[in-house]
């Protein structure tokens, strides 16, 4: 697992072998070590991850300019304009995977679908190091047996609401009248989930993503009640965020602070 080597750190990432043993992020490292006492813990190296990510994204842009990064290790690619030159989507995916491995030594999983949502699910289904094509005519056959948590926007609370109504699969949601979903979840969420359940996702691949926020956080090894020590920590964190903002040329509209207690309950305030 990857985690800072301190008493209260959390698991940032885990190998598939560790996940099979019940370890997952963001589980407290202490819990992971109780589950698997001989688990190997590697400290994170953000700079290395960022450098590798830049190389991988550069490979993607060799195939198409329409690349939308969604995290340090994941992106959407729209390859429709490259098919005539580079071949069918499956061949492009195979070439992308080969190029990533050749330049970085990293494996990657690729999902192909008619929409961003289906492509994302396909990539999750073929991990690790796989390739899965969901043809448009197979979309609903692939989608409907999946659990409701596969839908974007279904978290623990939304899942409870849906399960109380006897909805457990994506197909269940697809067959539920929209008005019933809207009644249970509100107009926006109800319509959104019904569209996804039928494979409808009109969003385009957007090469540039607007930065929504920047922040820093710290986990203390021991409980701290010393107000002066907390003020010093807050000042240091604020200076780091300010440096990030200046480096990116951003102004801030809202400032927020979150505090998490030892029992993992949180409180947040913003202005």
Secondary structure, DSSP 8 states (H G I E B T S, - for coil): -B--SSTT-B--B--HHHHHTT--TT-BHHHHHHHSTT---B---HHHHHHHHHHHHHHHHHH-S-EEEEETTEEEE--GGGHHHH--HHHHHHHHHHHHHHHHS----EEE-SSHHHHHHHHHHT-SS-EEE--GGGHHHHHTTSBGGGSTT--HHHHHHHHHTT--BHHHHHTS-HHHHHHHH-HHHHHHHHHHHTT-------SS------------SS----HHHHHHHHHHHHHHHHHHHHHHT---S--EEEEE-TTS-EEEEE-
